[in-house]
Amino acid sequence: MAGEKDLETLLKTMKPKHIEGDYVFCFINSLESIDLNVIVMLFKEEEATTIILKKECADSSNLEYTSVMAWITLTVHSSLEAVGLTAAFSNALSQEEISCNVVAGYYHDHIFVDQKDINKAMEILNSFSK
């Protein structure tokens, strides 16, 4: 099932959803040291493995992090080949000085913003469908 590629359609139908909770980015050198069930997302980088998980899971595992993030999922099924979606929403967020960290999954794009910016970020993202 292919995702949507048309930028105008993507922007009008992306319907951002705030996934409740406090999320953090951490790095680990070995997956053996953590319960894989608590990991929301992971990416193996050259230096270490980056994991995204709930703050309370990181705290209970004594993992270090620098920021507490809110998680927004764009519920439209976007194609991995779509052009311009990330640029459009990241530009809109940056105009309000909101940093965003984007992870593209097969079905959806996921945006992590500082927890203090969640309300403004949702307002900006929802404005695309108006």
N, C-alpha and C positions, 0 to 999 in steps of 0.2 A: 504494500500500500504506500504509494508515493505521497509525500507531503506537498503542501502548497508552496508555489514558487513566486507567485505574483505579489510584488511588494505592497501595492495598494490594498489588496485583499488581506494580506498578512497584518498590516497595520490596523485595518478596520475591525478585524476579527480576533486579534491576539488575546483579548480578555485576560488580563493579568490576575493571578490568584496568589494571595499572600499565604504562604505555608507557615502556620504558627510555630513559634519557637525561636530560640537564640541559637545561631549556628556559627561555627568557627572553622577556620582553615588551620590545619596543623601539618607538620611533617614527621614522618617516621622512617626509620631505616629498615625495619623489618615488619612484615604483616603478622608475624608470629606473636608479637607483643600486644595485639589488640583483638578484641572480639569483632569479627567481620560484620556481624549483625548490627552493630551500632554505626557503621560507616554509611553515610548517605551517598557520597561520591568519592572516587579516588582516581588519581592520575600518577603514573610512574614517570618521574622526571630523572634526569641524569644524576642529580645530587641526592635525591631521596624520593619517597613516595608522599605526595600531597594527599591528605584526606580532609573531607568535609564531614562534620558530624555535629550533633547537638552539643552545646556548651557544657551541659551537665555531664555528658559522657566523657568529654575531654578533661573536665575537672576531676572526675573520679579515676581517670587513668593517668593523672598528673602530666597531661600534655600541655605544652606551651602554645599560646596563640597571641596575636596582637590586637585583633578587632573582633567585636561581636556583631554578627551580621543578621539581617533579615533575608528570607528566601522568598522570591517571587517567581512563579512559573507562568510563562505565557502559554495559555491552554490551546492555542491554535497548533495544529500539526504542521509545522514548518519543514520544508525540505532542507536537507543538508546542503543542497545546491542553491538555495535561495540567496539572492544578492541584495544587500542593503538594509535588511531588518536590524541587524546588530548596530550598524552605523546610525540608523534613524533614532533608535531609542537611546543609544549611548550618547549621542549628540544632544538630544533633548535633556537627558539627565545632567550632562556636563554643563549645560547652560545655567543650571541651578546649583552648580558645584557639588553634585552628587556623584561620588565614585561608584562604579559598578563593576562587578566581577562576573563574567558571563561563562556559563557552561552549556554547551549544546549537546543535548541528548538526541537519540534517534527521532523521537516524536516532538519534543518541545525544547525551547530555550529556557534556561534558568538563570535568573539574575540575583546576585547577592549584593545588597547595599548595607551600609552602616545602619544599625538598628534605629538610630536617632532620625534617619531619613526616610523611614518606611512610608509614612503617611504622604509626604510630598512626592515620593517616587511613585506611589500608587496613583496619585492624582495626575501626574504627568503621563504615565503609561495609559491610564484610562482615557485621557484626552484624545488619543489617536482614533478612538472609535466614534468620536462625536462628529 
